[in-house]
Amino acid sequence: MISIIDDDPAVREATQRLIRSLGYAAQAFSSAEEYLESDRIRDSACVITDLHMPGMSGAELQDRLIAEGHQIPMIFVTAYFEERARARVMDAGAFGFFCKPFTDESLIACLDKALGARSTRQ
């Protein structure tokens, strides 16, 4: 299960369609809070999340998941590049950081890397 978290419905739906076209199960969430309240955390093989969202940010979500002991590979996307934010999430273990718009191919390559790393950790 690939979990997609983005407050922009168009981005969320497009990413979900892409992930499903690759043969993966995908579930989309409109906020970090919605994801945390779901029963999908343990099922998530990877999280693709927007960095800037109302309420909890993607970076704050990463911090919370790590603090709770969840080792879920994370990929970040953002419309507003900030080197400090990129460095923060990458230092905390993110597998990718993409500025919108990004290519499907770059996201797919990063997802493959993240899923491969997850399988070697289990």
C-alpha positions in Angstrom: 0.0 0.0 0.0 1.4 3.4 -1.0 -0.1 6.2 1.0 -0.4 9.6 -0.8 -0.9 12.7 1.3 -1.5 16.0 -0.4 -4.0 18.9 0.2 -4.3 19.6 -3.5 -7.0 17.2 -4.9 -5.6 17.3 -8.5 -2.1 16.3 -7.4 -3.4 13.7 -5.0 -5.6 12.1 -7.6 -3.0 12.2 -10.3 -0.4 10.6 -8.0 -2.8 7.9 -7.0 -3.6 7.1 -10.6 0.1 6.9 -11.4 0.8 4.6 -8.5 -2.1 2.3 -9.3 -1.0 2.2 -13.0 2.2 0.6 -11.7 0.2 -2.2 -10.1 0.4 -1.0 -6.5 -2.5 -0.4 -4.1 -2.7 3.2 -3.2 -4.8 5.3 -0.8 -5.0 9.1 -0.8 -5.4 11.4 2.1 -6.1 15.1 2.1 -4.0 15.8 5.3 -1.4 14.3 7.6 -4.0 14.3 10.3 -6.4 12.2 8.1 -3.6 9.7 7.5 -2.7 9.5 11.2 -6.4 8.8 12.1 -6.6 6.1 9.5 -5.9 2.4 9.9 -3.3 2.5 7.1 -0.1 3.4 8.9 0.9 -0.2 9.4 -0.1 -1.1 5.9 2.0 1.7 4.3 5.0 0.4 2.3 5.8 4.0 1.4 4.4 7.5 2.0 4.4 10.2 -0.7 3.6 13.4 1.0 3.4 17.1 0.3 5.7 19.2 2.4 3.5 22.2 3.0 -0.1 21.5 4.0 -2.6 23.2 6.3 -2.2 21.8 9.8 0.5 19.3 10.2 3.3 19.6 7.6 4.9 16.6 5.8 8.1 17.2 7.9 6.1 17.1 11.1 4.4 13.9 10.0 7.8 12.4 9.4 8.9 13.4 12.9 5.8 11.9 14.4 6.1 8.6 12.5 9.7 8.3 13.5 8.9 9.1 17.2 6.2 6.4 17.2 8.6 3.8 15.8 7.3 3.6 12.2 10.0 3.0 9.7 8.1 3.9 6.6 10.0 5.2 3.6 8.9 8.7 2.7 9.1 10.8 -0.4 8.4 14.5 -0.3 6.9 16.8 -2.9 6.5 20.6 -2.7 5.6 23.6 -4.8 8.0 25.8 -2.7 11.6 24.7 -2.6 13.4 25.4 0.6 16.9 24.0 1.1 16.6 23.9 4.8 13.4 21.9 4.6 14.9 19.5 2.0 18.0 19.0 4.2 15.8 18.4 7.3 13.7 15.6 5.8 16.5 14.0 3.9 18.7 13.9 7.1 15.8 12.2 8.8 15.8 9.5 6.2 13.5 10.6 3.3 14.1 8.8 0.0 13.3 11.8 -2.2 12.4 15.4 -2.4 10.8 16.7 -5.5 9.6 20.2 -6.6 6.3 20.3 -8.4 6.0 19.8 -11.3 8.2 16.6 -11.4 8.3 13.8 -13.9 6.5 10.5 -13.4 9.8 8.8 -14.2 11.7 10.5 -11.4 9.0 9.7 -8.9 8.8 6.1 -10.1 12.6 5.7 -9.8 12.5 7.0 -6.3 9.6 4.8 -5.3 11.4 1.8 -6.6 14.4 2.8 -4.5 12.3 3.3 -1.4 10.4 0.0 -1.8 13.7 -1.8 -2.4 15.2 -0.4 0.8 12.1 -1.3 2.8 12.3 -4.9 1.7 15.9 -5.2 2.9 15.0 -3.8 6.3 12.3 -6.3 7.0 
